[in-house]
Amino acid sequence: MRNKLILAFGISAIVSMIFMSCDYVNYKQGQGLYEANCVTCHMQDGSGVAELYPSLNNMQSSKTYFEAIPCIIRNGLNRQESVIEMVGLQHLSEVEINNIVNYLVNDMNKLKQEQTLQQTSSILLKCK
Ligand code: HEC
């Protein structure tokens, strides 16, 4: 009995280590987080809703724009011309934000521009 418990604990520890080690490179986590936090406004495919919620499908390959995304996710956005403001999602960690950015840029927009966790962290330090 005791041995089985130890075995079960060991297996679950290994499985969770495998999942955690994927966090940095696997955009699947980014996709899951996008689905949990963003689709209500920006839609599943990122097409948005007319004038209300901007489409995330047409990212120019401009670096300035990529660099803005982590801060937009964390602190929200309230541009003068917008109808509704986006409220920041403060509960998301740097790793989670990084995975969402990579999902948006590399998977949704098919641009090959991986953003490293270090880049995201230093961007987040400089958010206004
Ligand atoms: C409650 C609705 C809502 C949710 C949830 C939401 N957003 Fe937004 N988002 C908006 C609105 C509204 C704007 C436009 C704000 C403005 O222009 O001032 C916006 C703007 C943006 C922009 C800038 C787009 C552009 O054209 O410049 C990005 C990038 C973005 N959101 C990403 C995300 C991501 C990623 C998530 C999930 C982590 C998310 N948003 C969740 C409503 C939302």
Backbone and ligand atoms as CSV (ligand in chain L), in Angstrom:
chain,resi,resn,atom,element,x,y,z
A,1,MET,N,N,0.845,-1.218,0.000
A,1,MET,CA,C,0.000,0.000,0.000
A,1,MET,C,C,0.877,1.264,0.000
A,2,ARG,N,N,1.833,1.266,0.943
A,2,ARG,CA,C,2.683,2.446,1.064
A,2,ARG,C,C,3.509,2.652,-0.227
A,3,ASN,N,N,3.995,1.524,-0.775
A,3,ASN,CA,C,4.785,1.594,-2.004
A,3,ASN,C,C,3.975,2.160,-3.165
A,4,LYS,N,N,2.701,1.743,-3.227
A,4,LYS,CA,C,1.840,2.246,-4.319
A,4,LYS,C,C,1.645,3.752,-4.197
A,5,LEU,N,N,1.482,4.204,-2.952
A,5,LEU,CA,C,1.302,5.653,-2.734
A,5,LEU,C,C,2.540,6.417,-3.185
A,6,ILE,N,N,3.698,5.888,-2.827
A,6,ILE,CA,C,4.958,6.547,-3.208
A,6,ILE,C,C,5.084,6.573,-4.734
A,7,LEU,N,N,4.722,5.447,-5.362
A,7,LEU,CA,C,4.795,5.362,-6.821
A,7,LEU,C,C,3.857,6.387,-7.466
A,8,ALA,N,N,2.620,6.453,-6.961
A,8,ALA,CA,C,1.639,7.382,-7.523
A,8,ALA,C,C,2.135,8.820,-7.376
A,9,PHE,N,N,2.707,9.111,-6.200
A,9,PHE,CA,C,3.222,10.460,-5.962
A,9,PHE,C,C,4.372,10.763,-6.928
A,10,GLY,N,N,5.255,9.781,-7.101
A,10,GLY,CA,C,6.402,9.942,-8.003
A,10,GLY,C,C,5.961,10.213,-9.418
A,11,ILE,N,N,4.982,9.433,-9.891
A,11,ILE,CA,C,4.511,9.617,-11.267
A,11,ILE,C,C,3.897,10.999,-11.445
A,12,SER,N,N,3.070,11.429,-10.482
A,12,SER,CA,C,2.439,12.738,-10.662
A,12,SER,C,C,3.471,13.859,-10.597
A,13,ALA,N,N,4.525,13.664,-9.794
A,13,ALA,CA,C,5.584,14.684,-9.747
A,13,ALA,C,C,6.290,14.779,-11.097
A,14,ILE,N,N,6.573,13.639,-11.702
A,14,ILE,CA,C,7.260,13.640,-13.000
A,14,ILE,C,C,6.378,14.275,-14.068
A,15,VAL,N,N,5.083,13.886,-14.068
A,15,VAL,CA,C,4.167,14.447,-15.063
A,15,VAL,C,C,4.084,15.966,-14.922
A,16,SER,N,N,3.978,16.467,-13.676
A,16,SER,CA,C,3.870,17.919,-13.547
A,16,SER,C,C,5.174,18.615,-13.918
A,17,MET,N,N,6.318,17.934,-13.695
A,17,MET,CA,C,7.590,18.548,-14.123
A,17,MET,C,C,7.655,18.668,-15.643
A,18,ILE,N,N,7.147,17.634,-16.325
A,18,ILE,CA,C,7.153,17.668,-17.790
A,18,ILE,C,C,6.299,18.842,-18.268
A,19,PHE,N,N,5.111,19.006,-17.655
A,19,PHE,CA,C,4.239,20.105,-18.066
A,19,PHE,C,C,4.883,21.458,-17.800
A,20,MET,N,N,5.493,21.595,-16.620
A,20,MET,CA,C,6.078,22.890,-16.289
A,20,MET,C,C,7.255,23.217,-17.190
A,21,SER,N,N,8.019,22.207,-17.580
A,21,SER,CA,C,9.180,22.489,-18.412
A,21,SER,C,C,8.780,22.923,-19.817
A,22,CYS,N,N,7.534,22.696,-20.193
A,22,CYS,CA,C,7.061,23.116,-21.515
A,22,CYS,C,C,6.707,24.595,-21.556
A,23,ASP,N,N,6.470,25.193,-20.383
A,23,ASP,CA,C,5.958,26.565,-20.324
A,23,ASP,C,C,6.716,27.561,-21.194
A,24,TYR,N,N,8.035,27.417,-21.284
A,24,TYR,CA,C,8.833,28.444,-21.932
A,24,TYR,C,C,8.790,28.375,-23.454
A,25,VAL,N,N,8.557,27.209,-24.013
A,25,VAL,CA,C,8.683,27.091,-25.458
A,25,VAL,C,C,7.391,26.737,-26.182
A,26,ASN,N,N,6.413,26.218,-25.459
A,26,ASN,CA,C,5.254,25.662,-26.122
A,26,ASN,C,C,4.128,26.691,-26.221
A,27,TYR,N,N,3.800,27.083,-27.444
A,27,TYR,CA,C,2.760,28.093,-27.603
A,27,TYR,C,C,1.364,27.547,-27.319
A,28,LYS,N,N,1.283,26.236,-27.080
A,28,LYS,CA,C,-0.013,25.659,-26.704
A,28,LYS,C,C,-0.499,26.274,-25.405
A,29,GLN,N,N,0.407,26.529,-24.473
A,29,GLN,CA,C,-0.012,27.156,-23.230
A,29,GLN,C,C,-0.512,28.561,-23.538
A,30,GLY,N,N,0.174,29.241,-24.455
A,30,GLY,CA,C,-0.263,30.570,-24.872
A,30,GLY,C,C,-1.657,30.530,-25.463
A,31,GLN,N,N,-1.898,29.508,-26.257
A,31,GLN,CA,C,-3.215,29.363,-26.872
A,31,GLN,C,C,-4.296,29.152,-25.805
A,32,GLY,N,N,-4.004,28.275,-24.838
A,32,GLY,CA,C,-4.959,28.016,-23.748
A,32,GLY,C,C,-5.238,29.282,-22.957
A,33,LEU,N,N,-4.179,30.053,-22.692
A,33,LEU,CA,C,-4.341,31.291,-21.939
A,33,LEU,C,C,-5.102,32.326,-22.754
A,34,TYR,N,N,-4.840,32.351,-24.060
A,34,TYR,CA,C,-5.579,33.261,-24.942
A,34,TYR,C,C,-7.064,32.908,-24.882
A,35,GLU,N,N,-7.347,31.606,-24.954
A,35,GLU,CA,C,-8.744,31.179,-24.936
A,35,GLU,C,C,-9.417,31.504,-23.609
A,36,ALA,N,N,-8.644,31.412,-22.521
A,36,ALA,CA,C,-9.229,31.672,-21.205
A,36,ALA,C,C,-9.391,33.165,-20.915
A,37,ASN,N,N,-8.514,34.002,-21.514
A,37,ASN,CA,C,-8.485,35.409,-21.092
A,37,ASN,C,C,-8.842,36.432,-22.163
A,38,CYS,N,N,-8.825,36.062,-23.413
A,38,CYS,CA,C,-8.924,37.072,-24.464
A,38,CYS,C,C,-10.094,36.875,-25.424
A,39,VAL,N,N,-10.558,35.639,-25.598
A,39,VAL,CA,C,-11.549,35.384,-26.666
A,39,VAL,C,C,-12.878,36.091,-26.441
A,40,THR,N,N,-13.232,36.351,-25.185
A,40,THR,CA,C,-14.523,37.005,-24.941
A,40,THR,C,C,-14.608,38.322,-25.707
A,41,CYS,N,N,-13.494,38.981,-25.889
A,41,CYS,CA,C,-13.513,40.252,-26.626
A,41,CYS,C,C,-12.892,40.125,-28.020
A,42,HIS,N,N,-11.729,39.491,-28.096
A,42,HIS,CA,C,-11.017,39.472,-29.385
A,42,HIS,C,C,-11.393,38.288,-30.275
A,43,MET,N,N,-12.287,37.415,-29.796
A,43,MET,CA,C,-12.775,36.255,-30.556
A,43,MET,C,C,-11.706,35.163,-30.680
A,44,GLN,N,N,-12.214,33.958,-30.867
A,44,GLN,CA,C,-11.371,32.755,-30.973
A,44,GLN,C,C,-10.257,32.904,-32.019
A,45,ASP,N,N,-10.630,33.409,-33.196
A,45,ASP,CA,C,-9.652,33.532,-34.283
A,45,ASP,C,C,-8.927,34.876,-34.265
A,46,GLY,N,N,-9.196,35.702,-33.256
A,46,GLY,CA,C,-8.513,36.980,-33.134
A,46,GLY,C,C,-9.066,38.072,-34.025
A,47,SER,N,N,-10.219,37.820,-34.644
A,47,SER,CA,C,-10.741,38.802,-35.600
A,47,SER,C,C,-11.410,40.008,-34.934
A,48,GLY,N,N,-11.660,39.932,-33.616
A,48,GLY,CA,C,-12.238,41.064,-32.913
A,48,GLY,C,C,-13.701,41.302,-33.256
A,49,VAL,N,N,-14.216,42.448,-32.816
A,49,VAL,CA,C,-15.608,42.813,-33.103
A,49,VAL,C,C,-15.631,44.249,-33.621
A,50,ALA,N,N,-15.758,44.374,-34.922
A,50,ALA,CA,C,-15.885,45.666,-35.610
A,50,ALA,C,C,-15.087,46.779,-34.939
A,51,GLU,N,N,-15.770,47.856,-34.589
A,51,GLU,CA,C,-15.083,49.016,-34.018
A,51,GLU,C,C,-14.816,48.849,-32.523
A,52,LEU,N,N,-15.428,47.853,-31.913
A,52,LEU,CA,C,-15.342,47.733,-30.452
A,52,LEU,C,C,-14.046,47.083,-29.971
A,53,TYR,N,N,-13.780,45.891,-30.477
A,53,TYR,CA,C,-12.604,45.143,-30.053
A,53,TYR,C,C,-11.685,44.926,-31.242
A,54,PRO,N,N,-10.483,45.502,-31.200
A,54,PRO,CA,C,-9.617,45.425,-32.383
A,54,PRO,C,C,-9.223,43.993,-32.740
A,55,SER,N,N,-9.043,43.769,-34.026
A,55,SER,CA,C,-8.551,42.485,-34.521
A,55,SER,C,C,-7.084,42.345,-34.137
A,56,LEU,N,N,-6.704,41.132,-33.792
A,56,LEU,CA,C,-5.294,40.865,-33.481
A,56,LEU,C,C,-4.639,40.079,-34.608
A,57,ASN,N,N,-5.319,40.056,-35.746
A,57,ASN,CA,C,-4.856,39.235,-36.873
A,57,ASN,C,C,-3.880,39.927,-37.808
A,58,ASN,N,N,-3.816,41.230,-37.716
A,58,ASN,CA,C,-3.007,41.945,-38.714
A,58,ASN,C,C,-1.808,42.630,-38.092
A,59,MET,N,N,-1.046,41.863,-37.343
A,59,MET,CA,C,0.113,42.496,-36.722
A,59,MET,C,C,1.180,42.771,-37.767
A,60,GLN,N,N,1.559,44.007,-37.877
A,60,GLN,CA,C,2.670,44.341,-38.765
A,60,GLN,C,C,3.898,43.711,-38.132
A,61,SER,N,N,4.903,43.408,-38.920
A,61,SER,CA,C,6.092,42.846,-38.277
A,61,SER,C,C,6.955,43.969,-37.699
A,62,SER,N,N,6.273,44.940,-37.106
A,62,SER,CA,C,6.990,46.052,-36.499
A,62,SER,C,C,7.361,45.712,-35.063
A,63,LYS,N,N,8.609,45.925,-34.706
A,63,LYS,CA,C,9.095,45.556,-33.396
A,63,LYS,C,C,8.416,46.375,-32.300
A,64,THR,N,N,8.192,47.632,-32.597
A,64,THR,CA,C,7.560,48.514,-31.619
A,64,THR,C,C,6.214,47.946,-31.192
A,65,TYR,N,N,5.495,47.383,-32.165
A,65,TYR,CA,C,4.190,46.865,-31.845
A,65,TYR,C,C,4.297,45.629,-30.945
A,66,PHE,N,N,5.211,44.706,-31.308
A,66,PHE,CA,C,5.384,43.523,-30.461
A,66,PHE,C,C,5.742,43.937,-29.044
A,67,GLU,N,N,6.598,44.929,-28.960
A,67,GLU,CA,C,7.065,45.323,-27.636
A,67,GLU,C,C,5.964,45.958,-26.814
A,68,ALA,N,N,4.907,46.395,-27.473
A,68,ALA,CA,C,3.814,47.005,-26.723
A,68,ALA,C,C,2.894,45.952,-26.111
A,69,ILE,N,N,2.861,44.750,-26.698
A,69,ILE,CA,C,1.838,43.777,-26.276
A,69,ILE,C,C,1.925,43.364,-24.798
A,70,PRO,N,N,3.128,43.036,-24.274
A,70,PRO,CA,C,3.144,42.645,-22.860
A,70,PRO,C,C,2.535,43.713,-21.943
A,71,CYS,N,N,2.833,44.976,-22.222
A,71,CYS,CA,C,2.303,46.056,-21.377
A,71,CYS,C,C,0.797,46.215,-21.568
A,72,ILE,N,N,0.324,45.991,-22.808
A,72,ILE,CA,C,-1.121,46.079,-23.050
A,72,ILE,C,C,-1.831,44.980,-22.260
A,73,ILE,N,N,-1.265,43.760,-22.277
A,73,ILE,CA,C,-1.897,42.652,-21.539
A,73,ILE,C,C,-1.908,42.969,-20.048
A,74,ARG,N,N,-0.797,43.451,-19.524
A,74,ARG,CA,C,-0.730,43.683,-18.075
A,74,ARG,C,C,-1.514,44.924,-17.632
A,75,ASN,N,N,-1.376,46.022,-18.366
A,75,ASN,CA,C,-1.949,47.286,-17.882
A,75,ASN,C,C,-3.176,47.755,-18.638
A,76,GLY,N,N,-3.541,47.051,-19.721
A,76,GLY,CA,C,-4.698,47.472,-20.497
A,76,GLY,C,C,-4.339,48.587,-21.460
A,77,LEU,N,N,-5.348,49.140,-22.105
A,77,LEU,CA,C,-5.123,50.159,-23.130
A,77,LEU,C,C,-6.346,51.048,-23.198
A,78,ASN,N,N,-6.111,52.351,-23.267
A,78,ASN,CA,C,-7.242,53.277,-23.371
A,78,ASN,C,C,-6.878,54.393,-24.342
A,79,ARG,N,N,-6.940,54.075,-25.639
A,79,ARG,CA,C,-6.589,55.069,-26.655
A,79,ARG,C,C,-7.742,56.038,-26.827
A,80,GLN,N,N,-7.386,57.244,-27.234
A,80,GLN,CA,C,-8.390,58.284,-27.378
A,80,GLN,C,C,-9.500,57.897,-28.343
A,81,GLU,N,N,-9.111,57.259,-29.471
A,81,GLU,CA,C,-10.091,56.969,-30.507
A,81,GLU,C,C,-10.935,55.734,-30.213
A,82,SER,N,N,-10.619,55.014,-29.129
A,82,SER,CA,C,-11.335,53.754,-28.903
A,82,SER,C,C,-12.690,53.970,-28.232
A,83,VAL,N,N,-13.608,53.050,-28.506
A,83,VAL,CA,C,-14.955,53.130,-27.928
A,83,VAL,C,C,-14.921,52.590,-26.498
A,84,ILE,N,N,-14.229,51.446,-26.326
A,84,ILE,CA,C,-14.147,50.800,-25.016
A,84,ILE,C,C,-12.677,50.696,-24.649
A,85,GLU,N,N,-12.373,50.765,-23.374
A,85,GLU,CA,C,-10.973,50.563,-22.989
A,85,GLU,C,C,-10.742,49.091,-22.645
A,86,MET,N,N,-9.501,48.638,-22.785
A,86,MET,CA,C,-9.161,47.279,-22.345
A,86,MET,C,C,-8.572,47.392,-20.952
A,87,VAL,N,N,-9.118,46.614,-20.045
A,87,VAL,CA,C,-8.629,46.615,-18.669
A,87,VAL,C,C,-7.472,45.613,-18.570
A,88,GLY,N,N,-6.434,45.955,-17.850
A,88,GLY,CA,C,-5.266,45.083,-17.733
A,88,GLY,C,C,-5.574,43.776,-17.019
A,89,LEU,N,N,-4.839,42.734,-17.405
A,89,LEU,CA,C,-5.040,41.416,-16.793
A,89,LEU,C,C,-3.880,41.161,-15.837
A,90,GLN,N,N,-4.007,41.745,-14.654
A,90,GLN,CA,C,-2.907,41.768,-13.685
A,90,GLN,C,C,-2.540,40.396,-13.138
A,91,HIS,N,N,-3.444,39.425,-13.253
A,91,HIS,CA,C,-3.174,38.122,-12.648
A,91,HIS,C,C,-2.218,37.266,-13.482
A,92,LEU,N,N,-1.927,37.675,-14.704
A,92,LEU,CA,C,-1.072,36.839,-15.557
A,92,LEU,C,C,0.404,37.056,-15.226
A,93,SER,N,N,1.152,35.963,-15.091
A,93,SER,CA,C,2.580,36.055,-14.771
A,93,SER,C,C,3.377,36.412,-16.026
A,94,GLU,N,N,4.669,36.695,-15.827
A,94,GLU,CA,C,5.527,37.032,-16.976
A,94,GLU,C,C,5.611,35.871,-17.962
A,95,VAL,N,N,5.704,34.644,-17.437
A,95,VAL,CA,C,5.785,33.461,-18.301
A,95,VAL,C,C,4.491,33.348,-19.117
A,96,GLU,N,N,3.361,33.557,-18.458
A,96,GLU,CA,C,2.074,33.444,-19.154
A,96,GLU,C,C,1.937,34.521,-20.236
A,97,ILE,N,N,2.328,35.749,-19.902
A,97,ILE,CA,C,2.264,36.839,-20.880
A,97,ILE,C,C,3.168,36.521,-22.063
A,98,ASN,N,N,4.375,36.021,-21.755
A,98,ASN,CA,C,5.316,35.674,-22.816
A,98,ASN,C,C,4.731,34.603,-23.744
A,99,ASN,N,N,4.073,33.623,-23.157
A,99,ASN,CA,C,3.482,32.567,-23.980
A,99,ASN,C,C,2.325,33.086,-24.829
A,100,ILE,N,N,1.544,34.008,-24.292
A,100,ILE,CA,C,0.439,34.586,-25.070
A,100,ILE,C,C,1.005,35.383,-26.248
A,101,VAL,N,N,2.043,36.194,-25.972
A,101,VAL,CA,C,2.655,36.995,-27.046
A,101,VAL,C,C,3.171,36.077,-28.155
A,102,ASN,N,N,3.861,35.009,-27.765
A,102,ASN,CA,C,4.398,34.099,-28.783
A,102,ASN,C,C,3.300,33.380,-29.548
A,103,TYR,N,N,2.212,33.067,-28.869
A,103,TYR,CA,C,1.078,32.457,-29.570
A,103,TYR,C,C,0.503,33.449,-30.594
A,104,LEU,N,N,0.296,34.701,-30.159
A,104,LEU,CA,C,-0.286,35.713,-31.055
A,104,LEU,C,C,0.600,35.966,-32.266
A,105,VAL,N,N,1.892,36.162,-32.004
A,105,VAL,CA,C,2.808,36.542,-33.080
A,105,VAL,C,C,3.132,35.359,-33.995
A,106,ASN,N,N,3.483,34.236,-33.391
A,106,ASN,CA,C,3.984,33.111,-34.195
A,106,ASN,C,C,2.902,32.186,-34.730
A,107,ASP,N,N,1.881,31.927,-33.901
A,107,ASP,CA,C,0.842,31.005,-34.345
A,107,ASP,C,C,-0.287,31.733,-35.062
A,108,MET,N,N,-0.890,32.715,-34.383
A,108,MET,CA,C,-2.039,33.384,-34.986
A,108,MET,C,C,-1.641,34.211,-36.211
A,109,ASN,N,N,-0.535,34.949,-36.097
A,109,ASN,CA,C,-0.130,35.822,-37.198
A,109,ASN,C,C,0.931,35.214,-38.108
A,110,LYS,N,N,1.391,34.013,-37.745
A,110,LYS,CA,C,2.365,33.296,-38.578
A,110,LYS,C,C,3.612,34.120,-38.904
A,111,LEU,N,N,4.001,34.963,-37.949
A,111,LEU,CA,C,5.251,35.710,-38.131
A,111,LEU,C,C,6.301,34.992,-37.286
A,112,LYS,N,N,7.449,34.783,-37.831
A,112,LYS,CA,C,8.457,34.063,-37.068
A,112,LYS,C,C,9.295,35.047,-36.256
A,113,GLN,N,N,8.816,35.366,-35.079
A,113,GLN,CA,C,9.514,36.338,-34.237
A,113,GLN,C,C,9.373,35.915,-32.796
A,114,GLU,N,N,10.104,34.888,-32.402
A,114,GLU,CA,C,9.961,34.436,-31.030
A,114,GLU,C,C,10.458,35.494,-30.060
A,115,GLN,N,N,9.661,35.756,-29.048
A,115,GLN,CA,C,10.066,36.682,-27.998
A,115,GLN,C,C,10.492,35.857,-26.783
A,116,THR,N,N,11.704,36.113,-26.297
A,116,THR,CA,C,12.178,35.324,-25.155
A,116,THR,C,C,11.564,35.865,-23.865
A,117,LEU,N,N,11.610,35.002,-22.841
A,117,LEU,CA,C,11.097,35.430,-21.532
A,117,LEU,C,C,11.878,36.638,-21.015
A,118,GLN,N,N,13.190,36.649,-21.276
A,118,GLN,CA,C,14.021,37.785,-20.850
A,118,GLN,C,C,13.552,39.075,-21.507
A,119,GLN,N,N,13.229,39.003,-22.806
A,119,GLN,CA,C,12.751,40.206,-23.503
A,119,GLN,C,C,11.439,40.688,-22.885
A,120,THR,N,N,10.511,39.735,-22.677
A,120,THR,CA,C,9.220,40.110,-22.098
A,120,THR,C,C,9.407,40.724,-20.716
A,121,SER,N,N,10.290,40.121,-19.901
A,121,SER,CA,C,10.515,40.648,-18.550
A,121,SER,C,C,11.048,42.069,-18.594
A,122,SER,N,N,11.992,42.328,-19.502
A,122,SER,CA,C,12.557,43.680,-19.507
A,122,SER,C,C,11.560,44.687,-20.084
A,123,ILE,N,N,10.702,44.232,-21.011
A,123,ILE,CA,C,9.645,45.118,-21.508
A,123,ILE,C,C,8.695,45.470,-20.363
A,124,LEU,N,N,8.326,44.451,-19.572
A,124,LEU,CA,C,7.368,44.674,-18.486
A,124,LEU,C,C,7.917,45.634,-17.421
A,125,LEU,N,N,9.254,45.625,-17.263
A,125,LEU,CA,C,9.854,46.544,-16.286
A,125,LEU,C,C,9.714,47.995,-16.718
A,126,LYS,N,N,9.600,48.185,-18.063
A,126,LYS,CA,C,9.588,49.568,-18.572
A,126,LYS,C,C,8.189,50.069,-18.946
A,127,CYS,N,N,7.137,49.290,-18.623
A,127,CYS,CA,C,5.776,49.724,-18.993
A,127,CYS,C,C,5.449,51.057,-18.341
A,128,LYS,N,N,4.743,51.897,-19.109
A,128,LYS,CA,C,4.338,53.172,-18.530
A,128,LYS,C,C,2.994,53.032,-17.850
L,1,HEC,C1,C,-12.999,42.806,-21.849
L,1,HEC,C2,C,-12.562,42.837,-23.230
L,1,HEC,C3,C,-11.111,42.519,-23.543
L,1,HEC,C4,C,-10.357,41.448,-23.112
L,1,HEC,C5,C,-10.791,40.303,-22.202
L,1,HEC,C6,C,-9.064,41.594,-23.745
L,1,HEC,N1,N,-9.032,42.724,-24.515
L,1,HEC,FE1,FE,-7.469,43.353,-25.671
L,1,HEC,N2,N,-8.513,45.019,-26.166
L,1,HEC,C7,C,-9.810,45.307,-25.790
L,1,HEC,C8,C,-10.162,46.622,-26.272
L,1,HEC,C9,C,-11.499,47.322,-26.066
L,1,HEC,C10,C,-9.045,47.118,-26.950
L,1,HEC,C11,C,-8.879,48.503,-27.607
L,1,HEC,C12,C,-8.516,49.505,-26.525
L,1,HEC,C13,C,-8.089,50.836,-27.039
L,1,HEC,O1,O,-7.827,50.973,-28.240
L,1,HEC,O2,O,-8.005,51.766,-26.224
L,1,HEC,C14,C,-8.018,46.080,-26.881
L,1,HEC,C15,C,-6.765,46.167,-27.471
L,1,HEC,C16,C,-5.831,45.157,-27.517
L,1,HEC,C17,C,-4.581,45.193,-28.240
L,1,HEC,C18,C,-4.097,46.328,-29.154
L,1,HEC,C19,C,-4.637,46.052,-30.540
L,1,HEC,C20,C,-4.271,47.086,-31.569
L,1,HEC,O3,O,-4.907,47.097,-32.624
L,1,HEC,O4,O,-3.374,47.896,-31.349
L,1,HEC,C21,C,-3.952,44.015,-28.020
L,1,HEC,C22,C,-2.610,43.565,-28.595
L,1,HEC,C23,C,-4.807,43.248,-27.119
L,1,HEC,N3,N,-5.931,43.969,-26.838
L,1,HEC,C24,C,-4.505,41.982,-26.692
L,1,HEC,C25,C,-5.277,41.290,-25.764
L,1,HEC,C26,C,-4.892,40.014,-25.211
L,1,HEC,C27,C,-3.646,39.242,-25.597
L,1,HEC,C28,C,-5.864,39.670,-24.304
L,1,HEC,C29,C,-5.900,38.470,-23.396
L,1,HEC,C30,C,-4.717,38.238,-22.575
L,1,HEC,C31,C,-6.870,40.719,-24.327
L,1,HEC,N4,N,-6.465,41.684,-25.208
L,1,HEC,C32,C,-8.034,40.689,-23.571
L,1,HEC,C33,C,-10.636,44.477,-25.062
L,1,HEC,C34,C,-10.258,43.316,-24.425
